[in-house]
Amino acid sequence: MKMILLAVCMFLGTTDETDSKNSPKPVLTPELSVFEPMVGKTFRGEFAASTPEKPQFDVSKWERVLNGKAIRITHSVNDGIYGGESIVMWDSQAKVIKCWYFTTAGFCTEGQFEIDGNTWSSVEKVNGNANGITEVKATSSLAEDGTLKVSSQYLKDGKWEKGHEILYKESPNAEVKFK
């Protein structure tokens, strides 16, 4: 249901690196550096439950915002039947990476990430879900080949249920669409 891309907002407005044309390359605030490989890219993923008769896919776009202090992730399922926007940001007072997710279904979430190498997990409180979901957990991992794997579970009626599993690949021509 909900995607973290989790995870899923990252570039600081500094210019410590340069690209091949020797122009400044912005970097993320150090606490968000785990997400740097995704920023500036668009990914397309198939849900594990997708079939040729009933295809299910998600497109997500990762962007540097707020001078690299945050990452914005927009996504849409099946060309806009559902979608959302996440902001991911370092909270310097709490010393955690926080995230906020707003959806076309009218609910929102707030949570935080735990990082372990190229894997990050989030736990988010859900506000206003019509199906009674009150919490979402998601785990994402980035493989060396750039493939992004996301799986989730959600708390409904006091019980954890399996959510979605999606395997994403970079897809520069894919578009996030909202209706």
C-alpha positions in Angstrom: 0.0 0.0 0.0 2.3 2.7 1.1 5.7 3.1 -0.3 8.7 4.2 1.4 10.9 5.0 -0.6 11.1 5.3 1.6 12.4 6.3 2.0 11.8 6.9 1.3 15.3 14.5 0.6 19.0 14.8 0.6 21.4 17.3 -1.0 23.2 20.0 1.0 23.9 23.2 -0.9 27.7 22.7 -0.7 30.0 22.0 -3.6 32.6 19.6 -2.3 32.6 17.6 -5.5 32.6 18.5 -9.2 31.4 16.6 -12.2 33.3 15.9 -15.4 32.7 19.5 -16.7 34.2 20.8 -13.4 31.0 22.5 -12.4 29.9 22.2 -8.8 28.1 19.0 -7.8 25.7 19.5 -4.9 25.9 16.9 -2.1 23.4 15.8 0.5 23.6 16.7 4.2 25.8 13.9 5.5 23.1 12.2 7.5 21.1 11.6 4.3 24.0 10.3 2.3 22.6 6.7 2.2 20.0 8.0 -0.2 22.4 9.8 -2.5 22.5 7.0 -5.2 18.7 7.5 -5.8 18.5 11.3 -5.9 18.0 12.7 -9.3 16.6 9.4 -10.6 13.3 7.9 -11.5 12.6 4.2 -10.8 9.9 1.8 -12.0 8.9 -1.2 -10.1 6.6 -4.2 -10.5 4.6 -5.3 -7.5 5.3 -8.9 -6.6 1.6 -9.7 -7.0 1.5 -8.2 -10.5 0.2 -10.4 -13.3 -0.1 -9.8 -17.1 -3.9 -9.8 -16.7 -3.7 -7.3 -13.8 -0.5 -5.4 -13.9 0.6 -3.4 -10.9 3.5 -1.0 -11.1 4.8 2.0 -9.3 7.0 4.9 -10.5 9.0 6.9 -8.0 11.1 10.0 -8.5 13.7 11.1 -6.1 14.7 14.8 -5.9 17.0 16.9 -3.8 15.1 19.8 -2.2 15.6 22.5 0.4 19.3 23.0 -0.5 20.1 19.4 0.2 18.5 19.4 3.6 15.7 17.1 2.4 14.6 14.7 -0.3 11.3 14.7 -2.0 10.0 11.4 -3.3 6.9 11.4 -5.5 5.3 8.2 -6.7 2.3 6.9 -8.5 0.8 3.5 -8.9 -0.6 2.4 -12.3 -0.4 5.8 -13.9 -2.1 7.6 -11.0 -4.8 5.4 -9.5 -2.9 6.0 -6.2 0.1 8.1 -5.3 1.9 10.2 -2.8 4.7 12.5 -1.9 7.3 12.0 0.8 9.7 14.4 2.4 12.7 12.9 4.2 14.8 15.1 6.4 17.4 14.9 9.2 16.1 16.1 12.6 19.2 17.5 14.3 17.4 17.8 17.7 16.2 14.2 17.8 19.2 12.9 15.8 17.1 10.8 13.5 16.0 10.8 9.9 12.3 11.7 9.8 9.8 11.3 7.0 6.3 12.6 6.2 4.1 11.0 3.5 1.0 12.5 2.0 -1.4 10.5 -0.3 -4.0 10.9 -3.0 -6.2 8.7 -0.7 -6.3 11.5 1.8 -4.3 10.0 4.6 -0.8 10.9 5.8 2.0 9.3 7.8 4.9 10.4 10.0 7.8 8.3 10.9 11.6 7.8 11.1 14.3 5.7 9.5 16.9 3.4 10.8 19.9 2.9 8.6 22.1 -0.3 8.3 24.5 0.0 5.4 22.6 0.0 2.2 19.4 -1.0 3.9 17.0 1.3 5.7 13.8 0.7 7.6 11.0 3.0 8.6 8.2 2.9 11.1 5.4 5.3 10.4 2.2 6.3 12.2 -0.8 6.6 9.9 -3.4 9.3 10.2 -6.7 9.1 8.5 -6.6 5.8 6.6 -10.1 4.7 5.6 -9.2 1.0 5.9 -8.2 1.2 9.5 -4.4 1.0 9.0 -2.7 2.7 11.9 1.0 2.0 11.3 3.3 0.9 8.5 6.8 -0.7 8.5 8.9 -0.8 5.4 12.4 -2.0 4.6 14.3 -0.9 1.5 17.7 -2.1 0.2 19.8 -0.9 -2.6 21.8 -3.6 -4.5 25.1 -2.9 -6.1 23.5 -3.0 -9.5 21.2 -0.1 -8.5 18.1 -2.3 -8.0 15.9 -1.1 -5.2 13.9 -3.6 -3.2 11.0 -2.4 -1.0 8.8 -4.5 1.2 6.2 -3.4 3.7 3.7 -4.5 6.4 0.9 -2.7 8.1 -0.9 -2.7 11.4 -4.6 -3.1 11.0 -7.0 -4.0 13.8 -4.1 -4.7 16.1 -2.5 -7.2 13.8 0.5 -6.9 11.5 -0.3 -7.9 7.9 1.9 -8.4 4.9 1.9 -5.3 2.6 3.6 -5.0 -0.8 6.9 -6.1 -2.3 8.3 -4.2 -5.2 11.6 -4.5 -7.1 12.5 -1.2 -8.7 15.0 -0.5 -11.6 16.1 2.9 -12.8 13.8 4.0 -15.6 14.7 7.5 -16.8 11.7 7.8 -19.1 9.1 6.7 -16.6 6.8 9.4 -15.3 5.1 9.9 -12.0 1.4 10.6 -13.0 -1.4 12.0 -10.9 -5.0 12.2 -12.1 
